[in-house]
């Protein structure tokens, strides 16, 4: 806990395991007990009889029952040093002081032992310093545990820290699953494993814009921003779908690769702008934190707006360039097969 108090990530560090209960531990010298004609049972019985307060019998007076408690007077048992004043009789009838065979060790132990998952535990709690997030606190606490605890100790999170760790792992799994499902669906739609790779390049562009937006507005990566990143997978891949699908149709009609991808970027500009701006404007109230209790959801809106606008600008340049390099050769459709031919725009 001392290391946690010195860490700048935390403040008001506290633990429920407090060694504030003074105790006196008695150790018996068994060899000396045997040499003096005593037994361990004699010594234990003398200590219990003087300090234990054991009930020995009952007696009745005037119809009332009373207990007989065996112990020395209060004045003779108020301090640990009073144990050395006791005597015990050996087998030869000699009085032997307990200090000759008993050694006292002063110590302190916790007044209450806590358990977690059926194991003895100590809970360390702390408040985060200004500007620190739950993720920063979890990483700092784990680093302190790795540095100070040996392998016989186990650590576990609880409360909001456990919720954060569980949500982070769940969102990472959901993010990977969403990418895999979209890739498989696009591969089935385009009957190609290359075209979906080109389309999914919009995802890292959107994530870069989302992280940049969070940094610019002083927000952190939390459960809301992570959900927004998962949403971006479906929101931004449509831009790549529009360009790649249009370019494929042009190439099926016999248009050269470079000309086809240029036409796709030009002709799909308007629908890409319409859908992207409509989505970004729809999430703008969340990003502006309008309404009651909407501050916590602000990172969600910032991620969506920033990711969509950032990918909107770069998609029109990156996707055509990548498509030019990795697109496979396509044969023009034969006479009688369906083809889509787009006339080139007239330029002045």
C-alpha positions, 0 to 999 in steps of 0.5 A: 500500500505504501507503493500505491500512496507514492504513485501519482495516479492515486490519492486517498489510498486505503486498505481494509486490512489493518494490523491494529490489534495488539497481541502477545504470543507465548512460546514454550521452552519444551526442553526446560519444561521437561528438565524442571519436572513440568509438562506442557499441560501444566503450563497451559492450564496455569495460563488459562486458569489465570487469564482465560475466564473459564467457567468452572461450576455453578452455585445457587443462592436464594433461587438464583444460579451463578457461575464460578469463573476461574481467573486472577483479580483484575489488577493482576491481569491487566498487563502482559507482563503479569504472566511472568508473575505466575507460578506453577507447581512441578511434580516435586512440589516446587513452585516454578515461575512461568517466566522460566519456561515461557517467552513473550513476543509482542505482535499486532494482527488484524482485528478482522480477516476478510475473504474474497472468492473463499480466500483470505484477502485485503482490499486496496481502494483509492481515488484517482488523481485529477486527469487520470482514468479508470484504465490508468488506475488499473494499469498502475495498480497491476504494475505495483502488484507485479513489483511488490507481490510474490507469485504466491499472491493473487490479485483480482479487480472489484467494483468499477475497475472490474466492470471496466476490465470486463467491458474492455475485453468484451468490446475487443471481442465484439470489434474483432467479431464485427470485422470478421463477419463484415469481411465474410459477408463482403467476400460472399457479395463480391465473390472475391477475397481482395475487394473486402480487404480494400473496403475494410481499409476504411476502418483504420482510417475511421479509427485514426480519426476517432482517436484524433478527435478524442485527443483534441477534445480531451476525452478518454477511451471508455465504454462509450468510445469503444462502442462508437468504434464498433459502430464505425465499422458498419458506418464507414465501410459503405464508402468503400462498398460504393466505390469498389462496386461501381469500379467493378461494374465499369471494368465489367463493361470494358473500362480500363482499371485506372479510368474505372476507379477514377469514375467510381470516385467521381460518381460516388462522391455525392452519395458518399457525402450525403450519407456520411454528413447525414450520419455525422450530423445525426450524432452531433447532438451527442458530441455536443453533450446536449440534454440531461445526463449526456456528458458521459455519452459525449465520447460516443458522439465524438468518435462517430463524428470524428471518425466519419469525417476523417474517413470521408476525406481520406476514403476518396483518395486511399480506396481508389489507390489501394484498389488500383494495386490489389484489384484482380483482373476482370474480363469484360462481360460477353454480349447478352450479359448484364453490364452497367456503363456510366458515361463520363461527365462532360468537362468544359 
